[in-house]
Amino acid sequence: MLKVIILFFAYGSTLGSFYNVVGLRVPAGQSIVSPGSACPSCGHKLKAWELIPVLSYLFQGGKCRVCKTGISPIYPIIEFFTGVLFATAPLVIGWNSELIVALTLISLFIIILVSDVAYMIIPDKVLLFFTGLFLLERLFIPLTPWWDSLLGAGIGFSLLLVIAIVSKGGMGGGDIKLFALIGMVVGVKLLFLSFFLSTLFGAVFGLIGMAFKLVKKGKPIPFGPFIAVGTMISYYFGDYLIQAYLNLFFS
């Protein structure tokens, strides 16, 4: 079992390195294949042993081997957490077909986190690609009832669209499309919990950020990371959270 978990971590951290590239290059209109990875300062093309997730960064002291310029820690952080999420997914979801959906959802959110933090953009190309994947997955791994995916997608899109209209741009188009996709994946019940938690985490972060002058009042902050956290908590533990709430207030 431990060997399998380690394998999932290695697989996830390797994909995390690739997701970094996707999240940074796609919004900029660049190819995710060419050119290969290189130092942004001196242009040194990285060798295979310099691309080992997390370990290469640590062995090189967080610097380019050639020019000694510091490398952003975001790269090993994303690699590490992608590995952790992949390794823990089977422990939470179990060894069943839904695990495929869980790993796909993790992949989507890692890419979105990178792109939204870097550019405050959730790329349509990324959403379109994953929409195709999730449609295929929910066709063979459906929710119960099967129409929960369709209703969830419709409500997710409509809910965020209404908020965007009422708030006059408070929600971006990427957020609207993303919640439609989330609704298709998790269904109506967990969609509402996801929205509640995402909004809660975003509001708390905003208040703390303003209190410590890390966030300027009126300045937009990327909502994608909070959607990712809120949705993954809902997807993993939503039924338990909802039942605990009902037991607390209606038992």
C-alpha positions as CSV (number, residue, x, y, z in Angstrom):
1,M,0.0,0.0,0.0
2,L,2.8,2.4,0.9
3,K,4.6,1.7,-2.4
4,V,1.4,2.6,-4.3
5,I,1.0,5.8,-2.3
6,I,4.6,6.8,-3.0
7,L,4.0,6.0,-6.7
8,F,0.9,8.2,-6.8
9,F,3.0,11.0,-5.1
10,A,5.7,10.7,-7.7
11,Y,3.2,10.6,-10.5
12,G,1.3,13.6,-9.1
13,S,4.5,15.7,-8.5
14,T,5.7,15.0,-12.1
15,L,2.3,16.1,-13.5
16,G,2.5,19.1,-11.1
17,S,5.6,20.2,-12.9
18,F,3.8,20.0,-16.2
19,Y,0.7,21.8,-14.8
20,N,3.0,24.6,-13.9
21,V,4.0,25.0,-17.5
22,V,0.4,24.7,-18.7
23,G,-0.9,27.3,-16.2
24,L,1.8,29.8,-17.1
25,R,2.0,29.3,-20.9
26,V,-1.6,28.8,-22.0
27,P,-2.9,32.2,-20.8
28,A,0.2,33.8,-22.5
29,G,-0.7,32.1,-25.8
30,Q,2.5,30.0,-25.7
31,S,3.1,26.4,-26.7
32,I,3.2,23.9,-23.8
33,V,5.6,21.7,-25.8
34,S,8.2,24.1,-27.3
35,P,10.5,25.6,-26.3
36,G,11.6,23.2,-23.5
37,S,12.1,24.3,-19.9
38,A,14.9,26.9,-19.4
39,C,16.1,29.4,-16.9
40,P,14.2,32.6,-17.4
41,S,17.3,34.6,-16.5
42,C,20.1,33.1,-18.6
43,G,18.2,30.9,-21.0
44,H,20.0,27.7,-19.8
45,K,18.1,24.7,-21.2
46,L,17.4,22.4,-18.3
47,K,18.7,18.8,-18.4
48,A,16.5,15.9,-17.4
49,W,18.2,15.6,-14.0
50,E,17.4,19.3,-13.4
51,L,13.7,18.7,-13.9
52,I,13.1,16.1,-11.1
53,P,10.1,17.4,-9.2
54,V,10.9,19.1,-5.8
55,L,14.3,17.3,-5.5
56,S,16.1,19.3,-8.3
57,Y,15.1,22.5,-6.6
58,L,16.4,21.4,-3.2
59,F,19.7,19.9,-4.6
60,Q,20.4,23.2,-6.5
61,G,19.6,25.3,-3.5
62,G,16.7,27.0,-5.3
63,K,19.1,28.5,-7.9
64,C,19.9,28.1,-11.5
65,R,23.0,25.8,-11.8
66,V,24.6,28.1,-14.4
67,C,23.8,31.7,-13.5
68,K,22.9,31.1,-9.8
69,T,19.8,33.3,-10.1
70,G,17.1,32.3,-7.7
71,I,14.2,30.2,-8.9
72,S,10.7,30.9,-7.8
73,P,9.6,28.5,-5.0
74,I,6.2,28.3,-6.6
75,Y,7.5,25.5,-8.9
76,P,8.4,23.0,-6.1
77,I,5.4,24.1,-4.0
78,I,3.0,23.2,-6.8
79,E,4.9,20.0,-7.6
80,F,4.8,18.9,-3.9
81,F,1.1,19.7,-3.3
82,T,0.1,18.0,-6.5
83,G,1.9,15.0,-5.4
84,V,0.3,15.1,-1.9
85,L,-3.2,15.5,-3.4
86,F,-2.6,12.6,-5.8
87,A,-1.3,10.4,-3.0
88,T,-4.1,11.2,-0.6
89,A,-6.9,10.9,-3.2
90,P,-7.3,7.1,-3.0
91,L,-7.3,7.2,0.8
92,V,-10.3,9.6,0.7
93,I,-12.1,8.4,-2.4
94,G,-11.2,4.7,-2.2
95,W,-10.0,2.4,-5.0
96,N,-12.9,2.7,-7.3
97,S,-13.8,4.4,-10.6
98,E,-14.6,7.7,-8.9
99,L,-10.8,8.0,-8.2
100,I,-10.4,8.9,-11.9
101,V,-12.7,11.9,-11.5
102,A,-10.9,13.0,-8.4
103,L,-7.5,13.0,-10.1
104,T,-8.9,14.9,-13.0
105,L,-10.5,17.5,-10.7
106,I,-7.2,17.9,-8.9
107,S,-5.4,18.4,-12.2
108,L,-7.9,21.1,-13.3
109,F,-7.6,23.0,-10.1
110,I,-3.8,23.0,-10.0
111,I,-3.6,24.5,-13.5
112,I,-6.3,27.1,-12.6
113,L,-4.5,28.0,-9.4
114,V,-1.3,28.7,-11.3
115,S,-2.9,30.7,-14.1
116,D,-5.3,32.7,-11.8
117,V,-2.5,33.7,-9.4
118,A,-0.1,34.6,-12.2
119,Y,-2.5,36.3,-14.6
120,M,-5.9,36.5,-12.8
121,I,-7.3,34.4,-15.8
122,I,-9.0,31.1,-16.0
123,P,-8.2,30.1,-19.6
124,D,-11.1,29.0,-21.8
125,K,-8.9,26.5,-23.5
126,V,-8.2,24.7,-20.2
127,L,-11.9,24.7,-19.2
128,L,-12.9,23.4,-22.7
129,F,-10.4,20.6,-22.5
130,F,-11.5,19.5,-19.0
131,T,-15.2,19.8,-20.0
132,G,-14.6,17.1,-22.6
133,L,-12.8,14.9,-20.1
134,F,-15.5,15.3,-17.4
135,L,-18.4,14.7,-19.9
136,L,-16.7,11.5,-20.9
137,E,-16.1,10.5,-17.3
138,R,-19.6,11.3,-16.0
139,L,-21.0,9.3,-19.0
140,F,-19.3,6.2,-17.7
141,I,-19.1,7.2,-14.0
142,P,-22.4,8.9,-13.5
143,L,-23.7,10.6,-10.4
144,T,-26.9,9.2,-8.8
145,P,-29.3,10.3,-10.2
146,W,-27.6,10.8,-13.5
147,W,-29.4,14.1,-14.2
148,D,-27.7,15.6,-11.1
149,S,-24.8,16.5,-13.4
150,L,-27.0,18.4,-15.9
151,L,-28.9,20.2,-13.2
152,G,-25.7,21.1,-11.4
153,A,-24.1,22.5,-14.5
154,G,-27.1,24.6,-15.2
155,I,-27.4,26.0,-11.7
156,G,-23.7,26.6,-11.4
157,F,-23.7,28.7,-14.6
158,S,-26.9,30.5,-13.7
159,L,-26.0,31.3,-10.1
160,L,-22.6,32.8,-11.0
161,L,-24.1,34.7,-13.9
162,V,-26.7,36.3,-11.7
163,I,-24.1,37.3,-9.2
164,A,-21.9,38.8,-12.0
165,I,-24.8,40.8,-13.3
166,V,-25.9,42.1,-9.9
167,S,-22.4,42.9,-8.7
168,K,-21.6,44.4,-12.1
169,G,-18.5,42.4,-12.8
170,G,-17.8,41.1,-9.3
171,M,-17.4,37.6,-10.9
172,G,-15.3,36.9,-13.9
173,G,-16.4,34.9,-16.9
174,G,-13.9,32.2,-16.1
175,D,-15.5,31.8,-12.6
176,I,-19.0,31.4,-14.2
177,K,-17.8,28.7,-16.6
178,L,-15.8,27.0,-13.9
179,F,-18.8,26.7,-11.6
180,A,-20.9,25.3,-14.4
181,L,-18.2,22.6,-14.8
182,I,-18.0,22.0,-11.1
183,G,-21.8,21.6,-11.0
184,M,-21.5,18.9,-13.6
185,V,-18.9,17.0,-11.7
186,V,-20.2,17.2,-8.1
187,G,-24.0,17.7,-8.6
188,V,-26.4,20.3,-7.1
189,K,-26.0,19.6,-3.4
190,L,-22.2,19.8,-3.3
191,L,-22.2,22.7,-5.7
192,F,-24.0,24.9,-3.2
193,L,-21.6,23.8,-0.5
194,S,-18.6,24.5,-2.8
195,F,-19.9,28.0,-3.5
196,F,-20.5,28.7,0.2
197,L,-17.0,27.5,1.2
198,S,-15.3,29.2,-1.7
199,T,-17.0,32.5,-0.9
200,L,-16.3,32.1,2.9
201,F,-12.6,31.4,2.3
202,G,-12.2,34.3,-0.1
203,A,-13.9,36.7,2.3
204,V,-11.8,35.6,5.3
205,F,-8.6,35.9,3.2
206,G,-9.7,39.4,2.0
207,L,-10.4,40.6,5.6
208,I,-7.1,39.2,6.9
209,G,-5.3,40.6,3.9
210,M,-6.7,44.1,4.5
211,A,-6.0,43.9,8.2
212,F,-2.4,43.2,7.6
213,K,-2.2,45.5,4.5
214,L,-1.5,42.6,2.2
215,V,-4.6,43.4,0.1
216,K,-5.7,46.8,-0.9
217,K,-9.4,47.6,-0.5
218,G,-11.2,47.5,-3.8
219,K,-8.3,45.6,-5.5
220,P,-9.5,42.3,-7.0
221,I,-7.9,39.1,-5.9
222,P,-7.9,35.8,-7.8
223,F,-10.9,33.7,-6.8
224,G,-9.8,30.5,-8.5
225,P,-7.6,29.2,-5.5
226,F,-10.6,29.6,-3.1
227,I,-12.9,27.8,-5.6
228,A,-10.3,25.0,-5.7
229,V,-10.1,24.7,-1.9
230,G,-13.8,25.0,-1.4
231,T,-14.7,22.5,-4.1
232,M,-12.1,19.9,-3.0
233,I,-13.3,20.0,0.6
234,S,-16.9,19.7,-0.6
235,Y,-16.1,16.9,-3.0
236,Y,-14.2,15.0,-0.3
237,F,-16.1,15.7,2.8
238,G,-19.3,17.4,1.7
239,D,-21.7,14.7,2.8
240,Y,-20.1,14.6,6.3
241,L,-20.2,18.4,6.6
242,I,-23.8,18.6,5.6
243,Q,-24.8,15.8,7.9
244,A,-22.9,17.4,10.8
245,Y,-24.7,20.7,10.1
246,L,-28.1,19.0,10.1
247,N,-27.4,17.1,13.3
248,L,-26.2,20.2,15.0
249,F,-29.2,22.4,14.2
250,F,-32.1,19.9,13.5
251,S,-31.5,16.9,15.7
